[in-house]
Amino acid sequence: MKRLAVFTSGGDAPGMNACIRAVVRGAVYHGVEVFGIRRGYNGMINGDIFQMTSHSVSNIVQRGGTILKSARSKEFMTPEGRQKAHDQLIKHGIEGLVAIGGNGTFTGALKFFEEYQIPTVGAPGTIDNDLYGTDYTIGFDTAVNTALEAIDKIRDTADSHDRIFFIEVMGRDSGYIAIQSGIAGGAEMVMVPEVLTPISEVVETLKQGWSRSKSSSIIIVAEGDEEGNAAEVAEKIRTQVGVDVDMRVTTLGHIQRGGIPTAYDRILASRLGLGALEGLLNGEKNVMAGVVNNELRYTPFIDTIKLPKPINEDLLRMVRILSV
């Protein structure tokens, strides 16, 4: 392989730039031409492709977001869109791809290979940490620390005013951010999509706290929890405990996606970017580079896409024990 390209797709995640940097400098080290594709599959379709050098990725390891921009492409979901993307890659002589993203990104790459045999190796870039085949995804550690900083500040005001705060964190299908930020932030309860937590159980936990003269509480709610988002959960609880209880809802939202990546995310992203690049050069295709038990592993896209990544229920048990 003499010429390859790297792109980011889907939601941005802190550490993506460190991953891009590793791919580009790894390619330069191995004597391979490397191109960047702006705005994911949309840029591939529109020919927004440019050659990159070692200098192209100078001074980006500490930056959040992605210098290659990102997008979700509806056009790439069509045969006509993929045909245009293939034509642009052939025009630029690109023989393989490194895709930094999540499930949707890898699903598109797999379909693209089925039709045009362009090999892709992925690097898991998503704050949700919901991809099978890696212990941690790029951006997760930073997102947890961002959420934790907010939780710490909210606890100050919760304690000052004897309030219950329901804090909503990202995680439409995954509770990893909720659990880890909840444990680190001393939350009284964490609600996640993977495990049903009935409203009655939350109410009972709050009542037990009140019986011990606990005047404030923090409940962390993943946005995809089965009982609803934080506002819906708070309203359900209000109807059971009465209007006299002072409750507030805070939704952290996209603040969790931005910011300077932590040291852990920079190192993980660099490791996965280089692993994806070298995997591609060594003949890997349709796989995601991940780190499992601190070892680099390649997982087929089909497994990454279809297999669930189970939550660690021991961590949920820890929340219940430590809230006593």
Beta strands, then each sheet from edge to edge (+ up, - down):
strand 1: 3-8
strand 2: 33-37
strand 3: 49-52
strand 4: 96-101
strand 5: 120-124
strand 6: 164-169
strand 7: 189-191
strand 8: 217-222
strand 9: 247-251
strand 10: 287-292
strand 11: 295-300
sheet 1: 3+ 2- 1- 4- 5- 10- 11+
sheet 2: 7+ 8+ 6+ 9+
end
